[in-house]
Amino acid sequence: MARTAPIVAASLVGGYLVARETKKRELGGIVLAVGGVTAFRSWVKSVGTAKALLLLAVYLVGFGGSHPLAKKIGAWPSVLTVSAAAATAAHIVADRSAD
């Protein structure tokens, strides 16, 4: 089974970077959506629907939470913090169980 923590981290960081560099938030959203769908499909196969939905919620809350957090600590620190948190959750709940 594929490791999903790198997918989660890369899509959160990549989505922000694409949106920032292109000035088109919808392009960043596409990166986020592709990463989220890819990880979710893997999670369903490896840990079941309930845990997959929990991890998807962590991913989405991380994305949403990065905006108010950015006002306090800055954009990049915020994106890196929520990416690390969501990737850690993916590792603990789904990836580690694949070992």
N, C-alpha and C positions, 0 to 999 in steps of 0.2 A: 504494500500500500504506500502511496506517495506521502511524503512528509508535507504537512499543510502549514506548519508554522512559517516556513519561508514564503509560502504563497500569501499568507495573511499579511506578513510584514511588508513584503514587496508591493502588494496591491494598495495598502494604505499609504505607504511612502510614495509609491509611483503615482497613485491617483492625485495626491497633493502636488507632486512635482509637475505632472502633466497639466493640471489646472493652472498652476502658477506660471509656468513657462509659456503656455499657449494663450493664457487669459480667457480660456473657454472652460468653464466649470463642468459643462456637460461631457467634455472629453475625459476629464478626471473621473467623472461619475462612471463612465464606461469602464475605465480601468478598475475602479472599485467593484463594479457589478461583475465583471469577468472573474476577478479574484474571489469574490464572495460566492459566486455560483460554483466555481471550480472546487473551492474548499468545502462548501456545503455538500456537494455530491460525494466527495471522498469521505466526509464525516458520516453521512448516512450509511455508507457501505461499511465503515470501520467501527462505528460506535452506536449506530441506530438513530432514528429520527429525533427522539427527545433530546439527546445530547447534542445532535447536530443543530437543532433549533436553539439550544442554549448557547452554543458557540457562535452561531450566526447573530444572536442578540448581542453578545459581547463585541463582535466585530462592528455591528451597526451602532451600538452605544459608544464604542470607541471613536468611530467616525464623527458622530454627532457631538460627543463630548470634547473632541479636540478643538472645536470652535470657541467655546467659552474658556477653555483652558489656555488657548493661545493668547487671549487677552491678558492673562495673568503671567504667563511665563514665556511668551513668544511663539511664533508659528512653528519653527523647526523643532524646538524642544517639545512642544505639544504633540506634534505628529510622531516624533520618535518615541515619546512616552506611551501614547496610546497604541502605537504599533507593537512596541515591546510587550505591553500588557496583553493585547489580543493574541500575539504570537505565543506568549507563554501559556495562556489558557489553552490554545490549540495543541501545544506540545503536551501539556499535562493530561488533558482529557482524551485526546485522540492519537497523537503521534507516539507517545510513550507506550500506549497499549498495543501498538503495532510491532513492538520489539519482540 
